[in-house]
Amino acid sequence: MLIPEEIKIYVYTEPADMRKSFWGLSGLVNNVMGKDPRSGALFAFFNKRRDLVKLLWYEPEGNARGFSIWMRKLDEGCFSNKVHVSEPTTSLSITISELSFLIEEVKKRKMQIRP
C-alpha cells in the first residue's frame, strides 16, 4: 500500500457499520471521532468480525479533489487488532507501519457455518 509518510492516519476503535459509504463514514469522523474528514488524513474502519476494512481519504488538492474509499474483505481469517489503547477512545492515531501491520497481519480462524 502506497501512503505518503506525511499523511496522518486514524483508526476508529469501535466496530463500524460497513453499509456506510462516503457520507456515513465522514459523519463518524466528524461527529464521533471529532476530526475533519476533509483534512487530508486517512481514516480506517473495521467491522465487528474484523474481516472487512474500509479506508476513507479526502484528496484536498488538484482537479480531482474528493473522497476515496479503499475496501478489503477477507474470505478467511480476520485482521489483527493488536493496537495499544491506553484509555477508552473512539479515535486512535497510528503510523503507516502500524496500519500496514493491521491490514497485512491476518489471523487464522475457523469459519463458523450458520444453519
ZIHUMO-V93377 format. One record per backbone hydrogen bond with DSSP energy under -0.5 kcal/mol. NH is the residue of the N-H (numbers start at 1). CO is the residue of the C=O. If there is no record, write none. Layout:
nh:NH co:CO
nh:NH co:CO
//
This chain:
nh:3 co:1
nh:7 co:4
nh:9 co:94
nh:10 co:42
nh:11 co:92
nh:12 co:44
nh:13 co:11
nh:13 co:90
nh:16 co:46
nh:18 co:16
nh:20 co:17
nh:25 co:21
nh:26 co:22
nh:27 co:23
nh:28 co:24
nh:29 co:25
nh:30 co:26
nh:31 co:27
nh:32 co:27
nh:32 co:28
nh:33 co:28
nh:35 co:29
nh:37 co:35
nh:39 co:36
nh:42 co:8
nh:43 co:56
nh:44 co:10
nh:45 co:54
nh:47 co:52
nh:50 co:47
nh:53 co:72
nh:54 co:45
nh:55 co:70
nh:56 co:43
nh:57 co:68
nh:58 co:41
nh:59 co:57
nh:59 co:66
nh:60 co:58
nh:65 co:62
nh:66 co:59
nh:68 co:57
nh:70 co:55
nh:72 co:53
nh:74 co:51
nh:78 co:107
nh:79 co:50
nh:80 co:102
nh:80 co:105
nh:83 co:81
nh:85 co:83
nh:86 co:84
nh:92 co:11
nh:94 co:9
nh:99 co:95
nh:100 co:96
nh:101 co:97
nh:102 co:98
nh:103 co:99
nh:104 co:100
nh:105 co:101
nh:106 co:104
nh:107 co:78
nh:107 co:105
nh:113 co:111
nh:114 co:112
//
